[in-house]
């Protein structure tokens, strides 16, 4: 029988597992320190979305009309927001 007393492979595996566990704990602790930051959705204005659809040459006219109708419906049902303040 072999003796596991001086097996360097087991020592390397144990050290590697400790390093991986330490890195995972460090990342968890770092993200917990940052706190919760809500994601900001990148929302284009109605005009920008309509222009992007109208300028798409790969979209047939019927699909453009349907997409614009969906955007119009979404913007009409969305809650009204205050207009952005002009920063001069």
C-alpha positions in Angstrom: 0.0 0.0 0.0 1.0 3.6 -0.7 1.3 6.1 2.0 -0.5 9.4 1.5 1.8 11.1 4.0 4.1 12.8 1.5 2.0 12.9 -1.6 2.7 16.3 -3.4 -0.2 15.9 -5.8 -2.7 16.0 -2.9 -1.0 19.0 -1.5 -1.3 20.8 -4.8 -5.0 20.0 -5.2 -5.7 21.1 -1.6 -3.9 24.4 -2.1 -5.7 25.0 -5.4 -9.1 24.4 -3.8 -8.2 26.8 -1.0 -7.2 29.5 -3.5 -10.4 29.0 -5.5 -12.6 29.2 -2.3 -10.7 32.3 -1.2 -11.3 34.0 -4.6 -15.0 33.2 -4.6 -15.4 34.5 -1.0 -13.5 37.7 -1.9 -15.7 38.3 -4.9 -18.8 37.7 -2.8 -17.6 40.1 -0.1 -16.6 42.8 -2.7 -20.0 42.7 -4.4 -21.7 42.8 -1.0 -19.8 46.0 -0.1 -20.9 47.7 -3.3 -24.5 47.3 -2.4 -27.5 47.1 -4.7 -27.5 49.2 -7.8 -30.6 49.1 -9.9 -29.9 48.7 -13.6 -30.9 51.7 -15.7 -32.7 50.5 -18.8 -31.6 52.2 -22.0 -34.8 53.5 -23.4 -34.9 55.3 -26.6 -37.5 58.0 -27.2 -40.5 57.4 -29.4 -39.0 59.3 -32.3 -35.7 57.5 -32.1 -37.4 54.1 -32.2 -39.6 55.0 -35.1 -36.6 56.4 -37.1 -34.7 53.2 -36.5 -37.5 51.2 -37.9 -38.1 53.5 -40.8 -34.4 53.4 -41.7 -34.2 49.6 -41.7 -34.0 48.5 -45.3 -34.4 44.8 -44.4 -37.9 45.3 -43.0 -40.9 45.0 -45.2 -43.4 47.9 -45.1 -46.1 45.9 -43.4 -43.7 44.9 -40.6 -42.6 48.5 -40.2 -46.3 49.6 -39.8 -46.9 46.8 -37.2 -43.7 47.6 -35.3 -44.6 51.4 -35.2 -48.1 50.5 -34.0 -46.7 48.5 -31.2 -44.3 51.3 -30.2 -47.2 53.8 -30.3 -49.4 51.6 -28.1 -46.6 51.0 -25.6 -45.9 54.8 -25.3 -49.6 55.6 -25.0 -50.1 53.1 -22.1 -46.8 54.0 -20.4 -47.2 56.3 -17.3 -46.5 59.9 -18.0 -43.1 61.0 -16.8 -41.8 64.5 -16.1 -39.9 66.0 -19.1 -36.2 66.1 -18.6 -34.8 69.3 -17.1 -32.8 71.4 -19.5 -29.2 71.7 -18.2 -27.5 74.8 -19.5 
